[in-house]
Amino acid sequence: ELLFNAYHRKQILVPQLSAIFDESSRKDDEVFRLAVADLNLNNEILETEKITFSVEFVDGNNPFQAVQEGRNKIRQKCSKRTISSVEEGS
């Protein structure tokens, strides 16, 4: 995700991750969060930027819910990029 810093008039790359887990996969959620935290602490990988993330839980008996949540995440990211592009042009 690319964010625009109007004060410094430069673009900053902010890594954004999203994860969708079955409600019964709380352990997977914990592993995901620990992995992101480890990456954020490693200055050799990320010098100044930090990874942000979001986690959603879905009903494991409804596989279509995971697909719908994934589509919603993609739409949200696309709309944020469009808004950022419009703001950069002004």
LOTORFI-860093 format. One record per residue: x, y, z of N, C-alpha, C in turn; residue in three letters. Coordinates in steps of 0.05 Angstrom, whole numbers, padded with zeros to 5 digits, always signed. Layout:
// LOTORFI-860093
XYZXYZXYZAla
...
***
This chain:
// LOTORFI-860093
+00017-00023+00000+00000+00000+00000+00018+00024+00000Glu
+00012+00043-00017+00029+00067-00020+00014+00090-00007Leu
+00026+00103+00013+00014+00126+00025+00030+00151+00018Leu
+00016+00173+00017+00029+00198+00008+00033+00216+00033Phe
+00057+00225+00037+00063+00243+00059+00064+00271+00048Asn
+00042+00286+00051+00040+00313+00040+00060+00333+00052Ala
+00067+00329+00077+00085+00348+00090+00113+00347+00078Tyr
+00123+00323+00074+00150+00320+00062+00149+00317+00032His
+00125+00315+00020+00121+00313-00009+00136+00289-00020Arg
+00134+00267-00006+00147+00242-00016+00128+00219-00011Lys
+00133+00197-00025+00117+00173-00022+00131+00154-00003Gln
+00115+00141+00014+00126+00123+00034+00112+00096+00029Ile
+00128+00075+00027+00117+00048+00024+00111+00036+00052Leu
+00086+00029+00056+00078+00017+00082+00067-00010+00076Val
+00082-00031+00083+00072-00058+00078+00047-00064+00094Pro
+00026-00074+00081+00001-00081+00095-00006-00110+00088Gln
-00009-00126+00109-00017-00154+00105-00045-00158+00116Leu
-00059-00177+00104-00085-00185+00114-00086-00216+00116Ser
-00099-00226+00136-00101-00255+00139-00130-00262+00146Ala
-00139-00284+00135-00166-00295+00141-00162-00323+00152Ile
-00172-00328+00176-00170-00353+00189-00197-00365+00196Phe
-00198-00391+00197-00221-00405+00207-00223-00399+00237Asp
-00247-00397+00247-00251-00390+00276-00236-00409+00294Glu
-00233-00434+00286-00220-00454+00302-00189-00453+00300Ser
-00179-00435+00284-00150-00433+00279-00137-00411+00295Ser
-00143-00409+00320-00132-00387+00337-00101-00390+00339Arg
-00091-00414+00338-00062-00418+00339-00049-00406+00314Lys
-00061-00409+00290-00050-00397+00266-00049-00367+00268Asp
-00070-00355+00280-00070-00326+00284-00047-00318+00301Asp
-00042-00332+00323-00020-00326+00341+00007-00327+00326Glu
+00011-00348+00310+00036-00352+00295+00039-00329+00275Val
+00018-00321+00262+00018-00299+00242+00027-00273+00256Phe
+00014-00267+00279+00021-00242+00294+00050-00242+00303Arg
+00059-00265+00313+00087-00267+00322+00107-00263+00298Leu
+00100-00274+00275+00117-00271+00252+00119-00242+00243Ala
+00097-00228+00243+00097-00200+00236+00113-00184+00257Val
+00109-00190+00282+00124-00176+00303+00154-00181+00300Ala
+00162-00205+00294+00191-00211+00289+00202-00195+00266Asp
+00187-00194+00244+00196-00178+00221+00199-00148+00228Leu
+00179-00138+00243+00180-00110+00251+00204-00104+00269Asn
+00213-00123+00284+00236-00119+00302+00263-00121+00288Leu
+00263-00133+00264+00288-00138+00250+00295-00114+00232Asn
+00313-00097+00242+00320-00073+00227+00336-00079+00202Asn
+00347-00103+00199+00361-00110+00174+00341-00114+00152Glu
+00317-00122+00158+00297-00127+00137+00281-00101+00132Ile
+00272-00088+00153+00257-00063+00151+00271-00042+00167Leu
+00284-00024+00154+00299-00003+00168+00282+00017+00182Glu
+00262+00028+00168+00245+00049+00181+00216+00042+00180Thr
+00207+00027+00160+00179+00020+00157+00172-00003+00176Glu
+00146-00004+00182+00136-00026+00198+00112-00038+00183Lys
+00109-00064+00185+00087-00078+00173+00062-00074+00190Ile
+00040-00067+00178+00014-00067+00191-00002-00090+00181Thr
-00021-00099+00197-00037-00122+00188-00065-00122+00199Phe
-00082-00137+00187-00109-00141+00197-00115-00171+00196Ser
-00131-00180+00215-00139-00208+00216-00169-00210+00217Val
-00180-00228+00202-00209-00233+00202-00213-00263+00208Glu
-00234-00269+00222-00241-00297+00227-00267-00304+00213Phe
-00268-00327+00201-00292-00335+00187-00302-00363+00197Val
-00326-00369+00191-00338-00395+00198-00326-00416+00180Asp
-00313-00436+00192-00301-00457+00177-00320-00474+00161Gly
-00346-00474+00169-00366-00489+00154-00377-00474+00130Asn
-00368-00450+00126-00378-00434+00103-00354-00424+00087Asn
-00343-00440+00068-00320-00433+00053-00324-00407+00036Pro
-00348-00402+00029-00354-00378+00013-00350-00352+00029Phe
-00352-00354+00055-00347-00330+00072-00318-00321+00069Gln
-00300-00339+00068-00271-00332+00066-00266-00319+00039Ala
-00279-00329+00018-00276-00316-00009-00288-00288-00008Val
-00311-00284+00004-00323-00258+00006-00306-00239+00022Gln
-00295-00248+00044-00278-00231+00060-00253-00223+00044Glu
-00241-00242+00029-00218-00236+00013-00225-00215-00008Gly
-00247-00217-00021-00256-00197-00041-00259-00170-00028Arg
-00271-00169-00005-00275-00144+00009-00248-00130+00015Asn
-00229-00146+00024-00202-00135+00030-00189-00123+00004Lys
-00192-00138-00018-00180-00128-00043-00194-00102-00052Ile
-00221-00101-00049-00235-00077-00056-00227-00053-00039Arg
-00223-00058-00013-00215-00037+00005-00187-00026-00003Gln
-00169-00044-00009-00142-00035-00017-00143-00020-00043Lys
-00159-00029-00062-00161-00015-00088-00173+00013-00084Cys
-00193+00016-00067-00206+00042-00063-00186+00061-00048Ser
-00170+00051-00030-00150+00067-00016-00130+00078-00036Lys
-00121+00061-00054-00101+00069-00074-00113+00090-00092Arg
-00138+00088-00100-00151+00107-00117-00153+00134-00103Thr
-00161+00134-00077-00162+00159-00062-00135+00171-00059Ile
-00114+00155-00053-00087+00166-00051-00078+00178-00077Ser
-00084+00166-00100-00076+00176-00126-00089+00203-00131Ser
-00115+00206-00124-00129+00231-00128-00117+00252-00111Val
-00111+00246-00086-00099+00266-00068-00072+00275-00077Glu
-00056+00257-00089-00030+00264-00099-00032+00283-00122Glu
-00052+00281-00138-00055+00298-00161-00063+00326-00155Gly
-00074+00331-00131-00083+00358-00124-00062+00375-00112Ser
***
